[in-house]
Amino acid sequence: MSGHKGFKELKELSVTDAIPEMTGIQAEGSRPVVDVIDRARDGL
């Protein structure tokens, strides 16, 4: 999640005071995020 990484870096540089809450959304039938999480969980 590059958006979160960017905000984390901005906070570390004192450009912002907080990291905003983020939500990921993907269309039904398209599950690349879930697939990556499942593979990581299975140790692949």
C-alpha atoms as a printed R data frame, in Angstrom:
   type eleno elety resid chain resno       x       y      z
1  ATOM     1    CA   MET     A     1   0.000   0.000  0.000
2  ATOM     2    CA   SER     A     2   2.138   2.800 -1.287
3  ATOM     3    CA   GLY     A     3  -0.302   5.459 -0.073
4  ATOM     4    CA   HIS     A     4   0.227   4.400  3.535
5  ATOM     5    CA   LYS     A     5   3.992   4.258  3.031
6  ATOM     6    CA   GLY     A     6   3.967   7.783  1.656
7  ATOM     7    CA   PHE     A     7   1.989   9.174  4.581
8  ATOM     8    CA   LYS     A     8   4.235   7.302  7.025
9  ATOM     9    CA   GLU     A     9   7.283   8.956  5.452
10 ATOM    10    CA   LEU     A    10   5.602  12.381  5.551
11 ATOM    11    CA   LYS     A    11   4.909  11.893  9.255
12 ATOM    12    CA   GLU     A    12   8.530  10.853  9.884
13 ATOM    13    CA   LEU     A    13   9.622  14.080  8.136
14 ATOM    14    CA   SER     A    14   7.167  16.102 10.263
15 ATOM    15    CA   VAL     A    15   5.275  17.246  7.172
16 ATOM    16    CA   THR     A    16   2.035  15.909  8.653
17 ATOM    17    CA   ASP     A    17   0.915  15.085 12.179
18 ATOM    18    CA   ALA     A    18  -1.142  11.986 11.411
19 ATOM    19    CA   ILE     A    19  -1.547   9.108  9.020
20 ATOM    20    CA   PRO     A    20  -5.116   9.024  7.668
21 ATOM    21    CA   GLU     A    21  -7.238   5.909  8.018
22 ATOM    22    CA   MET     A    22  -7.335   4.075  4.703
23 ATOM    23    CA   THR     A    23  -9.687   1.447  3.337
24 ATOM    24    CA   GLY     A    24  -8.970  -0.887  0.439
25 ATOM    25    CA   ILE     A    25 -11.763  -1.786 -1.952
26 ATOM    26    CA   GLN     A    26 -11.792  -4.187 -4.856
27 ATOM    27    CA   ALA     A    27 -14.514  -5.339 -7.218
28 ATOM    28    CA   GLU     A    28 -16.188  -8.697 -6.704
29 ATOM    29    CA   GLY     A    29 -14.472 -11.249 -8.910
30 ATOM    30    CA   SER     A    30 -11.225  -9.300 -8.877
31 ATOM    31    CA   ARG     A    31  -9.292 -10.236 -5.789
32 ATOM    32    CA   PRO     A    32  -5.590  -9.456 -6.260
33 ATOM    33    CA   VAL     A    33  -5.218  -8.092 -2.720
34 ATOM    34    CA   VAL     A    34  -6.876 -11.148 -1.160
35 ATOM    35    CA   ASP     A    35  -4.756 -13.453 -3.337
36 ATOM    36    CA   VAL     A    36  -1.529 -11.805 -2.135
37 ATOM    37    CA   ILE     A    37  -2.615 -12.061  1.502
38 ATOM    38    CA   ASP     A    38  -3.592 -15.719  1.048
39 ATOM    39    CA   ARG     A    39  -0.242 -16.560 -0.590
40 ATOM    40    CA   ALA     A    40   1.680 -14.791  2.176
41 ATOM    41    CA   ARG     A    41  -0.331 -16.608  4.833
42 ATOM    42    CA   ASP     A    42   0.351 -19.965  3.130
43 ATOM    43    CA   GLY     A    43   4.084 -19.173  2.959
44 ATOM    44    CA   LEU     A    44   4.305 -19.178 -0.838
